[in-house]
């Protein structure tokens, strides 16, 4: 069984402050999201399906912590805001996004994954408009 990419202690160090009480759950969701984005990727793993390259391990940890930080900052863990391209409060006018995004990863998580070494092959772009890292 694969180890978590990031622990609550990792998140605490990344945030520089005590993380919320449900951080372990949020880190697990962030890992699921990273795994979903990387599902067509290839990188060297051990017998427990853990990445073996230290730069890859660090990038995955940073990506998970960045994603949780994003959720904490905007209060939108379910990415409901990403479903809309515009909305108006007074007259309640909304516009649904024309096309679903490939990834719900925040920009800082995508940037962290960009630091993965060349030995990692990502099978698709992480977000529309960004190159495959």
N, C-alpha and C positions, 0 to 999 in steps of 0.2 A: 504494500500500500504506500502510495506517495506521501511524502511529508508535506506539511503546509509550506507554502512559499514564504509566508511571513507570520510571525507570532505577535502577540499583544505587546511583548517587550520591544520587538522591532518597530511596531507602530508607535509606541511611546517615544522611542528614540527619534523616529522620523518626524513626529509632530512637535516634539520638544515640550510636550505637556501630557498630562494624564489623559488617556483615551477614554471614550464613553464605556459604560458598563457592558454593552453588547458588542464590543469590538471583535471578539473572537468569531461571532456569527457573521459580522460584516466582512471580516478578512476571508472567511470561508466563501462568502458570496462573491467577493472580489476575485478570489482564486478561480471560482467556477467561470466567471466572466473572462478572465485571462485565458483559461483553458479553452473556452468556446471560441475565442478569437483565434487561438493558435491550433485549432483542431486539425488543420491540414498542413501543419508545420512539422519539421523534423529536427531533432537535436539529440545528442547522445545522452542516454539515461542509464542508470544502474538497474539492478534486478528489481528494485521497488518502484521503477518508473520516475525516479527523481533525476533532474538534470545533473550532470557531473561537472560541467564547466563552471568555474567560479564566477565568471562574468555573467553567464546566463542565470545562475542562481541569484546573483545580486540584482540583475535587471528584473527578474520575476518578483523578487521581494519588494523592490522599489515601486514597481507597477501596482502591486496590491495595496501598498501603503498609500500611494498617491490616489488610487481610486477611492479608498475609504476616506481619505482627507477631503476629497471632492464631495462625497456624499454628506459628510459631516458639515461642510461649509455651506452647501446649498439646500440641505434638507430634502433631497430628492433621490433617495436610494433606489426607488423603482423607475427612475428615469422618465417620469411622466411628462416633464417639461420638454423632453426631446421629441415628443409626439406632435408638437405644435411649432409652426414657423412664425406665427404672430398671434397676438390676442389683445383685446381691448377690454379694460375693466368696466368702464361706465356703461357702454352699450352692449357688453358681452358679445363681442365679435371675435371669433377664433378661426384660425386656418390650420388645418391638419397638414403635417409634413407630406409632401408629394411622394416621397420615396423613403422607405425605412433606411436608417443608417446601417451600415455593415457592422459597426461596432458601437457599443455604448461606453467604451472606455474613454475616460477624460484625456485631454491632451497631454497632461503630465505623465499619465500611465503609458500612453503611446510613445512619448519621448523616452521613457525609461526602457521600453522594449527596443528602441532604436539603438541602444547601447549593447545589444547582444552581439557576440562575435560573428564573423562571417561564416563560421562553421554551422551556424543555425540557418535553416532554410524555412522562411515563412511562406506559406502557400497562397496567401492573398493579402491585399492591402488591408490595413487595420481600420482605416476610415476613408470615406470617399474624398478624393482630392489630395490624399497623402500617398506618397509612394510606398511600395512594399518595403518593409524594413528588413 
